[in-house]
Each structure stands twice: as structure tokens, then as C-alpha cells.
Amino acid sequence: MSTQVSSLAGGGVKRVIRGTYHGWEGSGKDITIPEVNPDKTVVNMATSAFYQCTDNSPSGSTGGWAGSIYCVLKDSKTVFVRNLVEMYNGSSARPIEHRYVAVSWEVIEYV
């Protein structure tokens, strides 16, 4: 979904809805919000993606953290948030540890 900036001329912000998500659902979470017009709405996320690499494991293999952190407006009443960060070690294709970071989000609806 995208809205051309020119189509917002003459309008302003109708309302801002903010929240912080601290959950631990691996697949993400739907958050119910007051109804907005999706064609006049954007979602911002104040949390940055996370990545770290390390080579201090006992085996000497390299590991790292990779994140899947995002927010999206699913429909007029739902924001979807995913906040999973996983730790990988060496050549393992499966994560060996999970972390869930706090995600601060805001929904801005324009006039």
C-alpha cells in the first residue's frame, strides 16, 4: 500500500495511535486498534533491526544473531508486529536461541 504525498496536500494528521509490544509469539502478533482508513494511514516502527556476529564459541565456530522485526497494517483495525531475533552458531541451519525485543510502533492516520 502506498499513498502519494501530493494526495495528502491540504490535509493534516487526523490521529496517532501508539503502542509497545513485548510479546514472545514466534510467528508475531495481531494487535487490535481503533478503526482507521488504510488508504490514509502509515505505520512507523521505532525499533531498529538487530544483528551481531561473534566468534567466541567453545568450538571456535562463528555465530550470529539475525532478526525479523517489523510492523504492518493488516487491515483497518489490525497492526501485525513481529519481534523475533534468533541466534545461529557455526554451520547450523537452525537457531539455537531465541530473543524477543520490545517494539515501539505508531499508526498515523491522515485527514
GROMACS elastic network, one bead per residue, 0.5 to 0.9 nm:
[ bonds ]
;  ai    aj funct       b0    kb
    1    38     6  0.82684   500
    1    39     6  0.75127   500
    2    39     6  0.76703   500
    2    40     6  0.89732   500
    2    42     6  0.86163   500
    3     6     6  0.84702   500
    3     7     6  0.71147   500
    3     8     6  0.80489   500
    3    39     6  0.68170   500
    3    40     6  0.70516   500
    3    41     6  0.84107   500
    3    42     6  0.88056   500
    4     7     6  0.54865   500
    4     8     6  0.72696   500
    5     8     6  0.54354   500
    5     9     6  0.71195   500
    6     9     6  0.54593   500
    7    10     6  0.85798   500
    7    11     6  0.87988   500
    8    11     6  0.55967   500
    8    12     6  0.74812   500
    8    40     6  0.81965   500
    8   110     6  0.74623   500
    8   111     6  0.77738   500
    9    12     6  0.80174   500
   10   111     6  0.88325   500
   11    14     6  0.85707   500
   11   110     6  0.69069   500
   11   111     6  0.52967   500
   12   109     6  0.88253   500
   12   110     6  0.56330   500
   12   111     6  0.54759   500
   13    16     6  0.75618   500
   13   108     6  0.70017   500
   13   109     6  0.60898   500
   13   111     6  0.58441   500
   14   108     6  0.76918   500
   14   109     6  0.55217   500
   14   111     6  0.50339   500
   15   107     6  0.82107   500
   15   108     6  0.60557   500
   15   109     6  0.54575   500
   15   110     6  0.70641   500
   15   111     6  0.85402   500
   16   106     6  0.67003   500
   16   107     6  0.56295   500
   16   109     6  0.64059   500
   16   110     6  0.89440   500
   17    33     6  0.77910   500
   17    34     6  0.83352   500
   17   105     6  0.84389   500
   17   106     6  0.55080   500
   17   107     6  0.50552   500
   17   108     6  0.65926   500
   17   109     6  0.84579   500
   18   104     6  0.75510   500
   18   105     6  0.57726   500
   18   107     6  0.63561   500
   18   108     6  0.87285   500
   19   103     6  0.83141   500
   19   104     6  0.58585   500
   19   105     6  0.55174   500
   19   106     6  0.63956   500
   19   107     6  0.89081   500
   20   102     6  0.66423   500
   20   103     6  0.54419   500
   20   105     6  0.61362   500
   20   106     6  0.87264   500
   21    29     6  0.87720   500
   21    31     6  0.88093   500
   21    81     6  0.75068   500
   21    82     6  0.89703   500
   21    83     6  0.82803   500
   21   101     6  0.84117   500
   21   102     6  0.55927   500
   21   103     6  0.51523   500
   21   104     6  0.64705   500
   21   105     6  0.80320   500
   22    83     6  0.81929   500
   22   100     6  0.72574   500
   22   101     6  0.65951   500
   22   103     6  0.66974   500
   22   104     6  0.89718   500
   23    26     6  0.89354   500
   23    28     6  0.82909   500
   23    29     6  0.77974   500
   23    82     6  0.89856   500
   23    83     6  0.79202   500
   23   100     6  0.70117   500
   23   101     6  0.82006   500
   23   102     6  0.76742   500
   24    27     6  0.88024   500
   24    28     6  0.78573   500
   24    29     6  0.87658   500
   24    83     6  0.78073   500
   24    84     6  0.77074   500
   24    99     6  0.80886   500
   24   100     6  0.57312   500
   24   101     6  0.85526   500
   25    28     6  0.53071   500
   25    29     6  0.65748   500
   25    82     6  0.80877   500
   25    83     6  0.83704   500
   25    84     6  0.81049   500
   25   100     6  0.83758   500
   26    29     6  0.85701   500
   26    82     6  0.76331   500
   26    83     6  0.78566   500
   26    84     6  0.61493   500
   26    98     6  0.86591   500
   26   100     6  0.82905   500
   27    82     6  0.67497   500
   27    83     6  0.87213   500
   27    84     6  0.80117   500
   28    80     6  0.69510   500
   28    81     6  0.55278   500
   28    83     6  0.67497   500
   28    84     6  0.77913   500
   29    79     6  0.83295   500
   29    80     6  0.56520   500
   29    81     6  0.53891   500
   29    82     6  0.64738   500
   29    83     6  0.89672   500
   30    74     6  0.84677   500
   30    78     6  0.61858   500
   30    79     6  0.57954   500
   30    81     6  0.65116   500
   31    77     6  0.82743   500
   31    78     6  0.55356   500
   31    79     6  0.51551   500
   31    80     6  0.61096   500
   31    81     6  0.75299   500
   32    35     6  0.87647   500
   32    77     6  0.56598   500
   32    79     6  0.65561   500
   32    80     6  0.88368   500
   33    36     6  0.82183   500
   33    76     6  0.82373   500
   33    77     6  0.50863   500
   33    78     6  0.58180   500
   33    79     6  0.71291   500
   34    76     6  0.80927   500
   34    77     6  0.58284   500
   34    78     6  0.84108   500
   35    38     6  0.89794   500
   35    75     6  0.88007   500
   35    76     6  0.52506   500
   35    78     6  0.82279   500
   36    39     6  0.87660   500
   36    40     6  0.80085   500
   36    41     6  0.70974   500
   36    75     6  0.85567   500
   36    76     6  0.50557   500
   36    77     6  0.65608   500
   36   107     6  0.89448   500
   36   108     6  0.89903   500
   36   109     6  0.66055   500
   37    40     6  0.55160   500
   37    41     6  0.62562   500
   37    75     6  0.88211   500
   37    76     6  0.59693   500
   37   109     6  0.70823   500
   37   110     6  0.85358   500
   38    41     6  0.50584   500
   38    42     6  0.77741   500
   38    73     6  0.75738   500
   38    74     6  0.88103   500
   38    75     6  0.67527   500
   38    76     6  0.55950   500
   38   109     6  0.80541   500
   39    42     6  0.85744   500
   39   109     6  0.88765   500
   40   108     6  0.83220   500
   40   109     6  0.56705   500
   40   110     6  0.52974   500
   40   111     6  0.72043   500
   41    73     6  0.84416   500
   41   107     6  0.68361   500
   41   108     6  0.55107   500
   41   110     6  0.61539   500
   42    72     6  0.87105   500
   42    73     6  0.77089   500
   42   106     6  0.83532   500
   42   107     6  0.58256   500
   42   108     6  0.53858   500
   42   109     6  0.66549   500
   42   110     6  0.85482   500
   43    71     6  0.70555   500
   43    72     6  0.64171   500
   43    73     6  0.65815   500
   43    79     6  0.82991   500
   43   105     6  0.70943   500
   43   106     6  0.57373   500
   43   108     6  0.63916   500
   43   109     6  0.89009   500
   44    71     6  0.75299   500
   44    72     6  0.85865   500
   44   104     6  0.85911   500
   44   105     6  0.56752   500
   44   106     6  0.52709   500
   44   107     6  0.64669   500
   44   108     6  0.79645   500
   45    48     6  0.78138   500
   45    70     6  0.72849   500
   45    71     6  0.65795   500
   45   103     6  0.71281   500
   45   104     6  0.58837   500
   45   106     6  0.64702   500
   45   107     6  0.89635   500
   46   103     6  0.70259   500
   46   104     6  0.52722   500
   46   105     6  0.59868   500
   46   106     6  0.81315   500
   47    69     6  0.80251   500
   47    70     6  0.85123   500
   47   101     6  0.86205   500
   47   102     6  0.76013   500
   47   103     6  0.54350   500
   47   104     6  0.60072   500
   47   105     6  0.78514   500
   48    69     6  0.77913   500
   48    70     6  0.89496   500
   48   103     6  0.86348   500
   49    66     6  0.85107   500
   49    67     6  0.62062   500
   49    68     6  0.73590   500
   49    69     6  0.60540   500
   49    70     6  0.82742   500
   49    85     6  0.89456   500
   50    65     6  0.73450   500
   50    66     6  0.64884   500
   50    67     6  0.55229   500
   50    68     6  0.83834   500
   50    69     6  0.81660   500
   50    85     6  0.73692   500
   51    64     6  0.71782   500
   51    65     6  0.51687   500
   51    66     6  0.52167   500
   51    67     6  0.66188   500
   51    85     6  0.85040   500
   52    63     6  0.85634   500
   52    64     6  0.54171   500
   52    65     6  0.51464   500
   52    66     6  0.73633   500
   53    62     6  0.73075   500
   53    63     6  0.58659   500
   53    65     6  0.63982   500
   54    57     6  0.78110   500
   54    61     6  0.87926   500
   54    62     6  0.58684   500
   54    63     6  0.53868   500
   54    64     6  0.58287   500
   54    65     6  0.87145   500
   55    58     6  0.89473   500
   55    60     6  0.62800   500
   55    61     6  0.59906   500
   55    63     6  0.60799   500
   55    64     6  0.83429   500
   55    90     6  0.88751   500
   56    59     6  0.82265   500
   56    60     6  0.62601   500
   56    61     6  0.75764   500
   56    62     6  0.73257   500
   56    63     6  0.82392   500
   57    60     6  0.52455   500
   57    61     6  0.61608   500
   57    62     6  0.71189   500
   57    63     6  0.75724   500
   57    89     6  0.80568   500
   57    90     6  0.87929   500
   58    61     6  0.77485   500
   59    62     6  0.87491   500
   59    90     6  0.85500   500
   60    90     6  0.83921   500
   61    89     6  0.69328   500
   61    91     6  0.79559   500
   62    88     6  0.86076   500
   62    89     6  0.61250   500
   62    91     6  0.81999   500
   63    87     6  0.71714   500
   63    88     6  0.52923   500
   63    90     6  0.53206   500
   63    91     6  0.84007   500
   64    86     6  0.83195   500
   64    87     6  0.56671   500
   64    88     6  0.53456   500
   64    89     6  0.65039   500
   64    90     6  0.85042   500
   65    85     6  0.66051   500
   65    86     6  0.55062   500
   65    88     6  0.62244   500
   65    89     6  0.88859   500
   65    95     6  0.89661   500
   66    84     6  0.86611   500
   66    85     6  0.56095   500
   66    86     6  0.54409   500
   66    87     6  0.65416   500
   66    88     6  0.78524   500
   67    83     6  0.75568   500
   67    84     6  0.59136   500
   67    86     6  0.62228   500
   67    87     6  0.88550   500
   68    82     6  0.66529   500
   68    83     6  0.61887   500
   68    84     6  0.54445   500
   68    85     6  0.61138   500
   68    86     6  0.84068   500
   69    81     6  0.75274   500
   69    82     6  0.51688   500
   69    84     6  0.61468   500
   69    85     6  0.75223   500
   69   101     6  0.83376   500
   69   103     6  0.79169   500
   70    80     6  0.81547   500
   70    81     6  0.58701   500
   70    82     6  0.53915   500
   70    83     6  0.67352   500
   70   103     6  0.82866   500
   71    79     6  0.67716   500
   71    80     6  0.55261   500
   71    82     6  0.65446   500
   71    83     6  0.87844   500
   71   103     6  0.85886   500
   71   105     6  0.72972   500
   72    78     6  0.85905   500
   72    79     6  0.56851   500
   72    80     6  0.53057   500
   72    81     6  0.67956   500
   73    76     6  0.74041   500
   73    77     6  0.81542   500
   73    78     6  0.60612   500
   73    80     6  0.63034   500
   73   107     6  0.82788   500
   74    77     6  0.77864   500
   74    78     6  0.54760   500
   74    79     6  0.57352   500
   74    80     6  0.63183   500
   75    78     6  0.53421   500
   75    79     6  0.74095   500
   76    79     6  0.85580   500
   79   107     6  0.84135   500
   81   103     6  0.77785   500
   81   105     6  0.86400   500
   82   100     6  0.88239   500
   82   103     6  0.83184   500
   83    99     6  0.83197   500
   83   100     6  0.54857   500
   83   101     6  0.56232   500
   83   102     6  0.70584   500
   83   103     6  0.66589   500
   84    98     6  0.69639   500
   84    99     6  0.60325   500
   84   101     6  0.68387   500
   85    97     6  0.85489   500
   85    98     6  0.58444   500
   85    99     6  0.50492   500
   85   100     6  0.60305   500
   85   101     6  0.73616   500
   86    95     6  0.57597   500
   86    96     6  0.74320   500
   86    97     6  0.57663   500
   86    99     6  0.62153   500
   86   100     6  0.86779   500
   87    94     6  0.87468   500
   87    95     6  0.53135   500
   87    96     6  0.57173   500
   87    97     6  0.50035   500
   87    98     6  0.62785   500
   87    99     6  0.81292   500
   88    91     6  0.81256   500
   88    92     6  0.65595   500
   88    93     6  0.74057   500
   88    94     6  0.67525   500
   88    96     6  0.57511   500
   88    97     6  0.73250   500
   89    92     6  0.58349   500
   89    93     6  0.84490   500
   89    94     6  0.85441   500
   89    95     6  0.74306   500
   89    96     6  0.69912   500
   90    93     6  0.86668   500
   91    94     6  0.89831   500
   92    95     6  0.72717   500
   92    96     6  0.83454   500
   95    98     6  0.72940   500
